[in-house]
Amino acid sequence: MNDQTVTVRRTLAASCEEVFDAWLDTEGMREWMRPGPVTDCEVTLEPRVGGQIRIVMLAPGAQIVNTGEFRVLERPSKLQFTWISSRWGNRETLVTVELHPRDRHCELILTHERFPMVHSARQLELGWGGMLDRLARTFSIRA
């Protein structure tokens, strides 16, 4: 099928519980779930296994609609959800977020699987990496 996988890692100045909860906070996600030129996003979540996800990213001249469904919610260590993006012809992909305690910090490992070859792994790595850097800054600002 020519599908790709990308993995992005970050260590965040927060507990795994705080990082897990950030993935279910719609207002907070509006601030950090903005890759590249995205200036705003609308986030709707049903935080339960089988619950729906809808994230509409707004960029100059573009609107990207991302939907999905939570498959795993194991607080504070793992989230998994499908990711269906209008950018890729609404093809279902899979995102897994694993959280590991590291002293007083949390190591986050995000793996995005099954995305089509039309999107480069490097672009996706930069997109997720930028979002995770924004998320990390939200914890740094609070400290």
N, C-alpha and C positions, 0 to 999 in steps of 0.2 A: 504493500500500500504506500510505501515511501513516506510514512509518518515520521515525525521527529520528536525528540524529547530534549528539554532544557531544564537545568537545575541551577537555582540561584540560592546563595547562602548569605545570611546576615546575622550578626550578633547584636542584640538590642539591649539597651539599659532598662530592662523591665523584667518582671516575672513572666513565666510562661502563661499564667492565668491572665495577666494583663494583656499580653499579646494575643492570646486566644480571643479574649473579649473584644479586642479592637477589630477583629474580623467579623464581628456580629453587630457592630455599632454603626448604624447607617449614617449618622451625622459625622462621625469621625472619618468614615470611609470617603465621604464627599471631599475631604481635605487631602487625603493621601492616595486615593485610587485614581490618580491622574498622570498617565504616562505622557512623555514627550510634549506635544503641543496642546494637550487637553487642558482646557481652562476651567471646566466645571463638570460635575457629573451628578446624576440623579441616581440614588440607591434605594432599592426596595428589597428587603430580605424577610424570609420566613425561617427563623433560626431553629430548625428541627430537621431530622432526617426525612427526606422527601419534600422538604420545604423549597420554595422557589426563590431564585435570585434574579434580579433585574438591575443592571447597571448601564445607564445610558451616558456615554462619554461625549462631551461637546468640545469641539475644536474649531478653529476658524474654518468655515466652509465645510464642516463635516460633523456628522452625528453617527456614532458607533454604538449599536445596541448589542449588549451582551446579556445573555440569559443562562440559566442553568438550574441545577437542583443539588441540594446538599445530599451527599451519599454517606458521609461519616462526620460525626461531631462527637469527639472524645475529649472533653475538657480535662486537663489543659494541654493535651499532647498532640492532637491530630484533627485536622479538618480536611475533607475531600469533597469536591463538587465538580459537576460538569460545567463546561464553559463553552457556550455556543455564541459565536461572534458573527455579526453581520459582515464584518470585514473579511471573513473566510467563507462566505456563502452559507452561513448558519450550520456549519458542520460541527458536530459534538466532539469536544476535546475533554481532557481530564486534568484537574489541578489538585495536587496534594500538598498540604502545608503541615510539616512536622515540626514540633517544638520540643527542644531539649534544654533542661536547666544547665547553666554553666556558671557556677558561683552565684552571684546575685544578678546574673544576666540570663537571657534566653537566646539560644541559637535557633534560628528559623531556617528550615530547608524547604524551599518551594520547588516542586517538580511539576512541570507542565508537559503532558504527554499527548500524543496522537494529533498534533497540529500539522496541517498540510505543508508540503514542501514549498508552496507558493509564498510562504512567509519565512524569512530567514531566522534561524535559531539565534543569531546575533541580535537581530531587531527585537525579538521576544525577550531575550536576556536583558537587553537595555531597558525595555519597557517595564518588566517586572522589577529589575534592579532599581530603576528610578522611583517606582512606587514604594518599594521597601525602604529606600533611603528616606523618603518623605515620612513613612511610618516611624522609622527610627528617630527622626527629628522630633516627632510629637512626644516621644518619651524623654528625649534630651531636654526639651523645653520645660517639661514638668519638674525635672530633677532639681 
